[in-house]
Amino acid sequence: MADLLTPHLHSGGPGPERKITVLGLLVGLHLACAGSGGQRVHLAEAARILGWWIPAQARERLGITDVPAVETASAFEALEGRVRRLFHDIETVCDPSPLPKNRRLDREEAQRLRDADAPERAERARQLLTAVCNQILEASLTPVRPCLTAGWAGSCAVDGTAFATFARGVKTTGALTATDPDAGWYVRDGDHHDPDTLPGSGSGSGKKRSRRSRRVKMLFGYETTLEIVAPTVLHPAAGLPAGTRPPAVILAMSTNVPGADPGGGAVRALADATCRRGYPAGTLAADWAFNNSVPETFQLPVRELGFTPVYDYPRDALGVQEPGPGGASLLEGSWTCPHTPAELKDATPALHRQIDAAGELGSADAPKAREQAREDWVERITARQDFLLAPKGAADADGYRRWRCPAEAGTVRCPLKPRSLEHYRAGAPLLDPEPGPGGTLKLCAQGSITIGPEAGSKHWQPLPFGTPAWQQAYHLGRSSVEGGNGHAKDGAFENIADARGRRVRGHAAQSILLAFQLAHANTRKITNWKAALPQNGREPTRRPPRRKKPPNGSWPPRGYTHPTLSPDTPPHGP
């Protein structure tokens, strides 16, 4: 990391030579974080460690000079000043924002500064900041790097989590900015909208806003997008006991204003892990915030990186999502025959309607109604797999792929394809296609069609929605990322949501110090994971949990659990 930063810092010139190196500062920040159990990364504490808590030989090795043997007030202030000036230089070259910190700015003046800033400079700074933060994480992954590169299939999940900045939030419609002008409000309400745009935020609606503010979570700060390992069973090449799963460590991160371009932030983190650091790309679980992105900013780039997206959908995006080339339909992420029965297309919306209706029943009848709804949904999801288009070969370098009609694949029988009436799989359903106003569809007239990557890219996913393979990949990834967020936010340890552990302001400054805390969370998780493994033929030093955890996929959304799903179901699909 020091080699990554040093070329970007000014050296030489008329000023005095630095009496502290970049490597020395980074070591001090790391030790300050570790010494506080991950809760604090204070520059003053780093200065005291570097000046008087490490041996003189270590200071010499780190290039820290002119430090008195005894700590005095003036000696401490001098060393802390060097630490702060060097940290300021580092965060300046990494800061994508041109705004000054630690004072309130007139909003019009702040906007003029943003408009005058060159986009190329801001993008270079953002790339450097992403690389620096992820290099800090990479150092914490050293103990598990061999098993991840040799035995891990690349299954992971992305999610955004908020963390506060060391500044008081202000109204976004006010005349002045906060003392951290780059931060914003995080509102746990769908797309994390600003609180001034929430329903009931206008004049004359104080009571409604008060009720709403008690229900949502609001925080002034930033949002970090994390890529977290989904602990699938490691390949034997990892050299660990059979059935071993890796720890759900944080593999990559990127930071931004809450709700601003979550898809782009995820792509930056994923690209750093796969392209710069060489980790494999596998299934990628993502929630609605990413699935709601513009395809050019998230869905298409993650596929180009080699990831297999796995999505859930909001209610308004269930069922048939959009028409496709040649008459195909995109049904909850999968290309399907246009003549798929209506009750199969409506399987998931019908599940939600039945569950809602069950909630209106008495307490004695509701569980039975919900169970029946779940059974109906599983039956329909299973039945509609016969109507999915079958891939014909692999996609080409540009992402284009041939898809066969299900009648050509023998999973259904169709009068429009006479051959399918003679050669079909046992029990294949018989279609009764209705003639359309435009004549025979291209998919029905040909044996196969070509579908490009842009078609249906917002919702398309290769694993059929709701199947055991989809549930295994999605729920394992989502449980890992939610657990990872909770692990890092634990108040007894890193407590990353609290700004008091990072008493600096600015996008770059907050991001770099947060990266040290996340690296400490990784170290803590890896230590616990190693303690649960057999050590040199001996029993693990850490006892397994007494209570058995439920299998992956057995938690919400309610009704989505397939009865055949088990923890060992491999995350593969047709």
N, C-alpha and C positions, 0 to 999 in steps of 0.2 A: 504494500500500500504506500509506503514511503517513496518507492521508486515511481509509483503512479502519479504522485502529487508533486514531487520535487521539480520536475521539468517545467511545471506551470507557474512556479513561484519565481519572483524576481530575485536575482542574486548579484553580488558585486555592487558596483556603483559607488557614489560618494559616501553613502551611509556606513556605519560601523558593521562589522561582521556579526552574524547572528551568534548568540551564546547558547542557543538551544536548537537542536536539529528537528526535522519533521519526525524522524524515527523516535527521538526522545519524547516528543509531545504525544505521539500515538501510544507509546508504552505507558506514559503517565496516565492517559485517559483510560487505557485498559485496566491498569492497576487500581485506579480510583473506582471504576465500575465493579471490579471483582471484590475489592475491599469492602464495599457497601452491600454486597449480596445482590448486585445488579440494580439497586434502587436509585443510585445517584451517580451522575457523571459530572462532577463539578470541577471547573478549571482550577479553583483555589486548592482543592484537595489534590489534584494532579500535580500542582506546583509544589506542595509540601512533600509529596511522596518523592518527586524527582530531586528535591533539594536535600532532604534530610532523612528519608526513610529507606533509602537504598544505599548500598556500599559505594564508596568513592570509585572503585574499579568499574562499577556499572555506569556511573555518571560519565566516566571517561569514555567508555565504550559507546555510550549514546550521544556523545558530543555535547554534553552539558558542562559549561565552563564558568569560571568566575562565581562560584558559590561559596560563601563563607562557611567555616566549619561549624559555627553555632548559629542556630536560627534566632534571628532578631526581627523586630517589627519591620525595620527598614530593609533587611535582607529578604524577608518574605515578600514585601511589596515589590521589590525589584524583580524577583524571580517570577512572581505572579504576573507582573506586567509583560515580561517576555513571553510567557505562556499565552496570555490573552492576545498579544499582538500577532504572534505566529498563527494562533487559531483563527483570528480574524482574517489574516491573509489567505489561509486555506479555504475558509468558507466563502470568501469573496470570489475566488476563481471557480468555485463550484456552484455559485448562486445563480439560478436562472432568472431572478428578479433584480431589476436595477434600483429598487427603492431603498432609501436609507432606513435603518432600524432605530429602535429605542426613542423615538419621538413621534408624535402625532403629525400627520401630513394633511394638508388640504386635499380633498379628493380630486379636484380638478388638476392640481399640480402633480399628484401621483399618477393620474392618467396621462398627462403630458410626458412624464418620465418613461412610462411604459411604451407610449407611442414612439418616442425617440430612440428606444433601445433596439438594436439590430436583432432580428429574429435568429440570425446565424449565431451570434454570440450567446443568446439565451439557450439555443439548442446544444451548443458545445458544452456550456456549463451544466445543462441537465444531464447530458451523457456522462460527463466526468463525475457528477454527483452520484449517479446510479452505479458507476463502476466502483467508486470509492466505498460506498455503503455496502455493496455486495462483496467487496474484497474483505471487509471486516467480518462479514458473515462467513466467508470462505475459510478464514483462519479458524473459526470455531468448529468447522466441519472436518478438520483434518483427521480426527480419530475414526470417522465413519466413511471417509472418502473412498477407501478401497472397496468396501462392501457395496457402496452405492453405485460405483462405476462398473463393478464386476457382476453384481447379482440383482440390482434393482431395475425394473422394467420401465421406469420413468413415470409411473402413475402418480398424479399429484392433484392439487386443488388450488385455486386462487380465491382470495377474498380481501375485502377492504376493511380495515379497522381504524377507528379514530384515536387520536392522542392529542392532549391539550398542549397549547403553547404557553410560555411564561409571559402572558399579556392578558389584559382584560378585554373581552369582546365588546364591540360597539355596534350600533345599528348600521346596517348596510346602506340605509338611506340618509345617514347623518352627513354633516359637513366635513368631519375629520375621520381619518383612518385610526386603527388601533396602533399601539406602539410596535406591534408585529404586523406590518401592513399586508403581508402576503397570506396570512392565515384567514380562515373563514369559518362560518358556522356549520357544524355537523348536526343534522337532525335525523334521527332514526325514524324515517317516515318514507318508505319507498325508495326514491332516488336521492334522499338526503338533501331535500330542498332547503333553501335559506329560511329561517324562521319568519322573516318579514313577508314571505310569500305564502305562508300557511293559511288555510281557511280560517277565518275569524281573526286575522291579524289587522284588519282595517279598523277605522274609527267606528265607535259605537258598538263594538262587538267584544268588549272586554271580558264578559262572562264566558263567552264561547272560547276565547283565546286562553283564558285561565284554565278551563277544563282540559283543553287540548295540551297545554304545556305540562300538565301533570301526567299525561299519558305518554308523551314522547321524550326521548333522550336528546338533550341539546348540549353541545360542547363547542368551544371556540378553539380551533387549532388546525391540525392537518389530518390527512388520511393516508395511511400507508397500505399499499397493496402487497400482500405476502403470497409467495408460492411455498406451499408446505407439502412435504412428502406424504403420500398415502401409503400406509404400511402394508403393502402386499407381500406375500411370501417371497423371500429372496431365492434366487437361483443357487443351486449347489456350488456354482463357481465362486460365490462369495466366501466359501470356506468356513461357514458357520453351521451349527446343527440344523438338521432338516426341520422345516417349518418355521424357522426364525424370520421375524419381520423386522424391518429397520425402524428406528424411532421416527416419529412424525416431526422432523426438524424443519426449521425455516430455511429454505434453499435460496430464496431471492426476495428482494424488496424494491419498491419504488414509492416515492411520496409525492403528494399533490394536494391542492385545495380540495376539501370534501366535495364529492359529487361532480368534480370537474374531470372529464375524460377518464372514467375508470377503466375502459377498455385499453386505451393507450398506455396507462400506467402498468396494467397487467402485462402487456406485450413487452414493455421495456424490461420488466423483471424476468420474464420468461426467456427473452432473447439473451440477456446477460448470462443466465444459467446454462443455456444450451449452446449458444454460439461462442461466447467468450470463455466459459469455464468448462465446457465439454460434457455436461450432464445429459443423460438420454431424455428423449421426449416420448411420453406415453399418453394414457388417458388423462384428460384434464376436466375436472368437475368445476363448474362455475354456476353461480346463482343468477337471479333475475337481473341484477344490476349490470352484469356483463352481457347477458343474452339480449338486453335492451339496447346495446351499443350499436352504432353504425357499423355494418359488416366490414367496411374498409379499415376500421380502426381496431377491431378485435377478432371477429370470426374468421375472416380470411387470413390475416397475419398469423394467427396461432396454427392454422392448418398448414401454412407455408413453413412454419418452424418444425412441423412433424407431429404436432399434438393431435389427439383424437378427442374432440370436444364432447362433453356429456352435460346436457342441460336439463333443468326442470323448467316449466312454463307457468306464467300466471294464468288465471282463469280465462282472460280475454284472448289468449293465444293458444287455447286448446282446440282439438278437433282439426278440421282441414284449415291449414294456415295460408296457403296460396297455391295457385295453379302453376304447373311446371311445363317444360317443353314437351311437345308432342301429345299433350292431353294428360300427362301424369299429374298427380296431386301430391302436395306435401302434407302428410298427415302426421302431426306431432313429431316432426323431424325426419320422417322416413318417406321416400318416394313410393307411392302406392298406385294401384290400378284405379282408373277413374270410375269403374263400376263396382267398387267396394260397397257392400251393403251399408245402408244409412245407420243401422244400429251399431255397427262396428266403428264407423267414423265418429259416432257420438259417445263412445264408451266412457271416456274420462269426464266430459261435461256431465253425462248422466250420473256418474259416480258422485260428483259434487252436489248435484241436485238432490240425490237420494240421501246423502249425509246431512244436507241442510234440512231436509224434510224430517229426518230422524231426530234432529235436535228439537223439533217442535212437538215430538211425541212425549208421552209420559216416561218417567225414569225406568219403568219396567220394560217398555217396548223399545226404547232407543238402542240399547246394545244389540239386540237381535236384528233390528233394521239396518244398523251400520254393518254388521257382519254379512248380512245378505247382500248389501250394496258392494261390499268388497269382493264377495264370491262372484257376483255378476260381472264386475269389472275385470277380474282375473280371467274369467271365461272368455270375455270378448277380446281382451288383449291377446290371449293365446290364439283365438280364432282368426284374428286379422293378420297374423303373420303370414298366412297363405297368400294374401293379396299384395304383399310387398314386392316391388320390383327387385329382381336378382342382379347383382353386379356381374358383368361379363368381362373378366380380366381386370387388371389393375389400372389405376389412373395414370395418364401420361404425365410428362414433366410439367405441363401447364395446368394439371388438375382436371382435365376432361376425362370422362369415363363412359363406357357403354353400359346400358342397363337393359335387361331383358324383361319383356312382359311376363307376368306370373303364369300365363297359359303356356308360353314357350318354355318356361322352366318346369312345367308339370305340376305346379302346386294348386292350380285351379283348372277347371274345364270351361271352355268358352266357345259358343257357336261361331264366333268370328275367327277362331283358329281351329279348323276342323281336325287338325292333327292332335290337338290337345284332348279331343274326345276319345282318342284311341290310346294315346301314350300319356298317362298321368299317374301321379302318386296315389296309393290307395287312400280312399276317403276324401279325395280332393273335391271341394265344393263346386257346384255347377252354377255358372253365371247366367244372368238373363239381362244382357245389355240393352239399354233403351237407345233408340236411334236419336242422334243429336241434330240440331238444325244445320250444322255445318258439314254434315256427312261423317264418314268414318274418320276417327282420330288417327293421327300418324302412328301413335303407339300401337293401336289395334291393327293397322294395316301392315306394319313392319314387324320384324322379329325383335328388334332392339332399337334404341335411340341413344344419342349422345347427350349428356348433361354436363354443362360446364360448372366451374366452382362458384360462379356468381349466382347461379340459379338457386333460390331458396336458402342463400348463405346465412341469413339472419337466424334461422331456426334449425337448419339441417344438422343432424348428428348421425354417425354410422351405427350406433347401437340402438335397436328399436326401443322406443319409449315404453317404460313399464315392465319390460321383460326382466327375468332374473339377472341377466348379464348387465343390463342398464342399472338396476338397483344396486348391484354389488359395486359397480364402479362409482356411481353417483353418491350413494350414502357413505361409502368408505371414505371418499374424498372429502365430502362435506363434514363428516364427523371429525376427520383429522384436522381440517382447517379451523373449525369452531373450537376444538380442544386446544389447538395451538394458540389461538387468540386468548383463550382463558388462561392458559399456562403463562403467557407473557404478561397478562394483566393482573396476575395474582398479587394482592396487596401485601402479602408476606415476603414477596421476592421482587421482581423487576417493576411491577406496577406501572407499566409504560403509559397508561392513560393519564397519569398524574404529571403535571408540568413541573412540580417542585424538584424532580430529579434532574431536570435539564434547565438550568437558570440562564438561558440565552434566548435570543429572539432571531427569527429569520428562518426561511425555508431550509437553506443548506445547513445552518448550525443545528437546528432541531433534528434534521435527518441524520447527520453524522453521529450525534450523541445517542439518538435512538438506536442506530445500528449497533453500537457497543452494548446496549441493553439487550437487544434481540440476540446478539452473539452470546451473551451470558445466559440467556434462556436456553439456547441450543446446548451450551456446555452442561447446564444443569440436567437437561433431558437426556443427553448422551451418557452422563455419569450414571443416572438411574437405570438406563437401558443396559449398560455394561454390567451393572451390579445384578441384573436379573438373568444374566447368561452364565453358563458353567465356566468356571475359571480353572484352566489347566487340569481338567478332570475332576474338579471338586464341585460341590453343589453351589448354586448361585448364592451370593451373599445377601440378596434381597428377596424377601418372601413374596410369592405371587399374591394378588388380591384374594381375599376370602370369598367375596361375592363374584359369581360368574357374570360377566357382561353379556347383555343381549346380543344376538347376531347382528351384523351390519345390515341395515335396511329395515330394522324393526321399529324405527322411530319415524316421526312425521316426514311428509304429510300423511295423515291418517288414511288408511285404506290402500296405501301403495305397496304394501308388503306382499310379495308373492309367496304362497305356501311352500314352494319347493326351494326357496332361497336358504342357503346355509353359509356360514363364515368361510367355507373353503370353496365356494363357487368361483371359478376363475372369471375374471372380467373380460370375457370374450363373447362375441355375438356373431350372427351370420354376416 
